Amino acid sequence: IIAQHKAEILSEWLRDMGAANRRSDLMKESELKAQCSQCVELLAQATAAGTFSFESGAYGPLRELLGEISHTRALQGFSAKETATFVFSMKRPLFTAIRDDMEKDPQTMAAEMWNATELLDSLGLYTTETFLKSREETIRRQQEEMLELSTPVVKLWDGILALPLIGTLDSARTQVVMESLLESIVQTNSRVAIIDITGVPTVDTVVAQHLLKTVTAARLMGADCIISGIRPQIAQT
């Protein structure tokens, strides 16, 4: 049925797709049409194999395409709902094609509609899951970049480095601090490193231990490490 009615399904799918899912501010109309056309074509090829299991090998190309679409939409700024609706909005055109083709055989029509429902649900869930993974990966990468930017090592003078820290220090950030400082010591052949924690509001025992390990590591690299900006509470910690 999909193979016989590809043009009608594609046309109705594009027509039924809401303005929110089109998002002309994020994606060109031509790109959306190309994605829909590829999805219908690959879906027709996969179902022609006679299986409705989305995990089967016949759906490999379709899974790859949906993965690319999910990743692209995550980078373009689409929401999870908009990405899922992209797939689920295919239901009505597909159900219409099944109804028109099998209206004289209600029992078979009901069975085919159930197959189509399960299949499109699997497509939609896979697309949403891949989208969320891509979004989480983007957020994680941005967090790492922000950590690197928030730990600038400044060369004050020949052989003297400074590392001003502002904001909350946790284990992950102190690890970045240590790596950045040690790499800068090697690159500049510095003999003195100053870590200023005036702008750090609180330092717990774990962070204090990391800072002391950073001092020890710097000494092993041949540099004296000085921690400045210590308040009485931090000194007690």
N, C-alpha and C positions, 0 to 999 in steps of 0.2 A: 504493500500500500504506500509506504514512504517513497519507494523508487518510482511508482507511477504518478504520485502527486507532489513531487519535489517542488515544482514551481508554485503551486497553490499554497503549500505549507509555508514556503519561504515568504511569499507575498503577505499572507495573513499574519505570520509571525512578526514581520517588520511593522505591519499596520497596527497590530495589537500592542506592540511594545510601547509602554508609556513614555511620556516626555522625560520623566525623572531617570528612566533607565537609558535613554538615548544620550543624555548629557553632552550636548553639542559643544559645551565649553571645555570638555575633557577629551572628546573623541570625534573625529570627522565622521560624517554620515557614510562615506565610502568605506571606511575601515569597519564600521559596524555591519554594513551589508556583506562585506567580504567574510567576516567572522561567521555570520549567520549562514551564509551560503556554504562555507566549508563544513560547518556543523551538520547541516542537513545532508550534504553529500556523504560525509563519513558515517553518519548514522544509518543512511540507506545501505551503504556497503557492509556495515557491521551486522545489521539485522538480516541482510540477505543470507548470512551464514546459518541462519535458523536458530540462533541462540539469543536469549534476552538477558544473559548474565553479564553485567558490566565488567566483571573481573576477568572474563575470558579474553583470549588473545585477539579475537576478532575486533575488540574495541580498543586495542592498543593505540592506533593512530588518533582515535577520538579522545582518548585520555590525554595523550600528548598535547593535542590542540587545546583542550579545556585547561590543561595545566599552564600553557603559554598565555591563554586569555586571562586566567586568574592572576598570574604573576604580573602581567602588563597592567591590568586594572588596579591592582594593589599599588603600583608605582604611579599610576595616573591620578589616583585620589578617589576612586569609586568606593562606596561603602560595601559591606558584606551583603546587605539586603539587595542592593542594586545588582551585584554580581550574581547572586542566587536567582533573582527575578529574571535575569537574562536567559537562564535555562528553563525555569518553570513557566515562563510565558509561551513556551512552545506547546504546552499541553492542549490548549483550546484548538489551534489549527490541526494538530495531529488527531485529536478526538473527532473533530469534524470530518476529516478525511476517512477515518475508520467508520463513522456512522453512515456517511454517504455510500461507502463501498459495501457495507454489510447490513443495510437497513432491513433486508428481507430475512436475515438470519440473526435474530436477537441474541441467541445463546452464544454463538461464535463471536458476535460483536462485543458482548460483555467480557468474554475471555480475553479478547485482543485489547480492549480498553484497560483491563487490569494489568496485562503485560506492559502496555505502554506507560501506565501509571508507575509501576515498580521501576521500570527502566529510567524514566525521566527523573524520578525521585533520587535514584542512584547517581545520575549525572549531576543533579543539582547539589547533592550533599558532597560529592567529590569536588565539584567546583568551589564550593564554599570552604571546604576544609583546606584545599590548596591555597585559596585566597588568604585565609587566616595565617597559614604557615608563612606565606610570602610577606604579609604585613608584619608578623612577629620578627622575621629575619631582618626586615628593613629597620624596625624599631631597635633591635639589638645592635645593628651596625651603627645606627645613629648615636646610640648611647656610648658605644666604644669611641666613636669620633669625638663626642662631647667630652669624654674623660680625657682623651689625649689633648684636646684644646684647653681643658681646665687645669692642666699641669705643665705650664710653660717653663722651660729651663732657660734662664737669662744669663748671658755672659757679662758680668759686671766689669771685669778687668782681666788682664792676662793671667790665667791660672786660677781665677775666682769665678764660681758659678753661684747663682741664686735661684731658688725655687719657691716663689710666693704661693701659698695655698689659701684659697678662699672657699668657704662653704663646708658642708658636711663631709667628713672623711669616713669611708667604710673600707672594708677589706679589699674590695675590687679596685677602688680608686688608689689606695695606698700601694697596691701591687703595681699599678701603672706609674705611680710616682717613683717607685724604686727602679723600674725598668728605664724610664725616661732619664732619671738622674745618672744611672750607671752608664748608659749609652753616651750621654753628653760628656761625662768625665773622660771616657775613652777618646771621643772625637776631638775634644779640646785640650786633652792632656792637662787637666786642671788638678791643682793640689789642695784647693779649699772649696767646699760646697756649703752653702747656707740655705737651710730650709726654714722659711718663715711661716709660722702657723698663727700669726696674729688674727687673721680673718677666719679661723676655724672655731666655731662656737663651742663645740664639745668634743672631747677625745676620751673614748672609753678604753678599757684595759687592752682590748684586742688591737685597736688602732695604735695605742702607745707601743705595744709590742712590735707592730709592723714598722713604726718609725725607728725604734731602736735597732731593728734588724737592718733597716736601710742605712743607718749610721755605720753599723758593723760592716755591711757590704761595701760601703764607700771606702772604709779604711782598708779593706782587703784589696781595693783597686788603687791604693796609694794616695787617697785623698782624705783630709781631715773634714769631718762633717759637723757643722754647728747648727743646732736647732734654736731659733730665736722666736720671740713673741710668746713665750710661755707664761701663762697666768698662774696664780697660786693653785687654783683647782686642778689645772692640767698637770702642774708639777707634782701635786699630791698623787694623782693617778699614775 
